[in-house]
């Protein structure tokens, strides 16, 4: 069996990221799509390609445009660039997802901006 196509892996990881940020389980997404959660797992790890109508349904359920699922996907030849792959790995870490969820749970935009500024200044201090 051949390795999954890098684009399928990338799109699947974007589905997983968005689903997780929304706090949605694979089971809930599967129920809304009328499929098994195992099928959602296969989509998310790229082992099964997502058809266009299913991709459209997923984007609607996740409340993002279809383009979001491809955003940042740079294909060089037949593989996703290493830089994008590393970014994707970082964004799919539990701590990254938690940070994003907590950040957007701050409803006051001014406070959220101050939190972002604090994180930026801390990161610059470590560089």
LINPEUR-V345702 format. One record per backbone hydrogen bond with DSSP energy under -0.5 kcal/mol. CO is the residue of the C=O (numbers start at 0). NH is the residue of the N-H. E is the energy in kcal/mol with one decimal. If there is no record, write none. Layout:
# LINPEUR-V345702
CO,NH,E
CO,NH,E
This chain:
# LINPEUR-V345702
4,8,-2.1
5,9,-2.4
6,10,-2.9
7,11,-2.3
8,12,-2.1
9,13,-1.9
10,14,-2.1
11,15,-2.4
12,16,-2.5
13,17,-2.4
14,18,-2.7
15,19,-2.6
16,20,-2.6
17,21,-2.0
18,23,-2.7
19,22,-1.3
24,28,-2.1
25,29,-2.7
26,30,-2.7
27,31,-2.1
28,32,-1.6
29,33,-1.4
29,34,-2.4
35,39,-1.4
36,40,-2.3
37,41,-2.1
38,42,-2.3
39,43,-2.8
40,44,-2.1
41,45,-0.5
41,46,-1.0
41,47,-1.7
42,45,-0.9
48,50,-0.6
50,54,-2.7
51,55,-2.2
52,56,-2.0
53,57,-2.8
54,58,-2.4
55,59,-1.9
56,60,-2.5
57,61,-2.6
58,63,-2.6
59,62,-0.8
64,67,-1.5
64,68,-0.6
65,68,-1.3
66,69,-1.5
66,70,-1.1
67,70,-0.6
69,72,-2.3
71,73,-0.8
72,74,-0.6
73,75,-0.6
73,80,-2.1
74,76,-0.6
75,77,-0.7
75,78,-1.7
77,5,-0.5
78,75,-2.5
80,84,-2.1
81,85,-2.4
82,86,-2.2
83,87,-2.7
84,88,-2.3
85,89,-2.3
86,90,-2.6
87,91,-1.4
89,92,-1.3
92,96,-2.1
93,97,-2.6
94,98,-2.3
95,99,-2.3
96,100,-2.5
97,101,-2.9
98,102,-2.7
99,103,-2.4
100,104,-0.8
101,104,-0.5
101,105,-0.5
102,105,-1.3
104,106,-0.8
106,108,-0.7
107,111,-2.5
108,112,-2.4
109,113,-1.9
110,114,-2.3
111,115,-2.3
112,116,-2.6
113,117,-2.4
114,118,-2.4
115,119,-2.5
116,120,-2.5
117,121,-2.3
118,122,-2.5
119,123,-2.4
120,124,-1.8
121,125,-1.0
122,126,-0.9
